[in-house]
Amino acid sequence: MTIRENILFGHAFGHNKYQYVLDVCGLLPDLQQFPGGDAT
């Protein structure tokens, strides 16, 4: 399971909402460190 799949937890992907959640949770800098980003 990828990080994205774990964050979405079965819900539909909405780009703007997803980016907002990553930003609010402070995950963007962490995900940028992985070669696959949220597909890791």
Secondary structure, DSSP 8 states (H G I E B T S, - for coil): --HHHHHHTTS---HHHHHHHHHHTT-HHHHHTSTTGGG-
